[in-house]
Amino acid sequence: MGYIEVCYRLEPLLPAREILYAELGDRGFEAFEDTRDGVKAYIKKEQVLKIFIERFKHT
């Protein structure tokens, strides 16, 4: 099982970081790492496929 790393650059950093954690957590991201100017977020590869399939169902 592998993970995909997604990097976000945020401006302003706060409160955007906390909001992003909540939104991404609701979408299946499992881990977060603070960076100097944003966040690195990690999601299972399988979860990304599920998200894409659900999006295409609704288009």
C-alpha positions as CSV (number, residue, x, y, z in Angstrom):
1,M,0.0,0.0,0.0
2,G,1.5,3.3,-1.0
3,Y,0.8,6.9,-0.2
4,I,0.6,10.0,-2.4
5,E,2.1,13.2,-1.0
6,V,0.3,16.5,-1.8
7,C,2.1,19.8,-1.0
8,Y,0.1,22.9,-0.3
9,R,1.6,26.4,-0.1
10,L,-0.7,28.7,2.0
11,E,-0.9,32.4,2.3
12,P,-1.8,33.5,4.9
13,L,-0.5,30.4,6.7
14,L,-2.9,30.8,9.6
15,P,-5.8,30.1,9.9
16,A,-5.6,28.4,6.4
17,R,-3.6,25.5,7.8
18,E,-6.2,24.5,10.3
19,I,-9.0,24.8,7.8
20,L,-7.1,22.7,5.3
21,Y,-6.5,20.0,7.8
22,A,-10.2,19.7,8.5
23,E,-11.2,19.7,4.8
24,L,-8.6,17.1,3.8
25,G,-9.3,14.9,6.8
26,D,-12.9,14.7,5.6
27,R,-11.7,13.6,2.2
28,G,-9.6,10.7,3.4
29,F,-6.1,12.2,4.0
30,E,-4.5,10.5,6.9
31,A,-1.4,12.4,7.8
32,F,-0.2,15.9,7.7
33,E,3.2,17.6,8.0
34,D,3.7,21.3,8.7
35,T,6.2,23.0,6.4
36,R,7.6,26.5,6.6
37,D,5.0,27.9,4.1
38,G,2.2,25.3,4.1
39,V,1.4,21.6,4.6
40,K,2.3,18.2,3.2
41,A,-0.7,15.9,3.2
42,Y,-0.7,12.1,2.7
43,I,-3.4,9.9,1.3
44,K,-3.5,6.2,0.3
45,K,-3.3,5.6,-3.4
46,E,-6.4,3.5,-3.2
47,Q,-8.4,6.3,-1.6
48,V,-7.5,8.7,-4.5
49,L,-8.9,6.3,-7.0
50,K,-12.2,6.1,-5.0
51,I,-12.4,9.9,-4.9
52,F,-11.9,10.1,-8.7
53,I,-14.5,7.5,-9.3
54,E,-17.1,9.2,-7.1
55,R,-16.4,12.6,-8.9
56,F,-16.9,11.1,-12.3
57,K,-20.2,9.5,-11.2
58,H,-21.6,12.9,-10.5
59,T,-20.6,14.6,-13.8
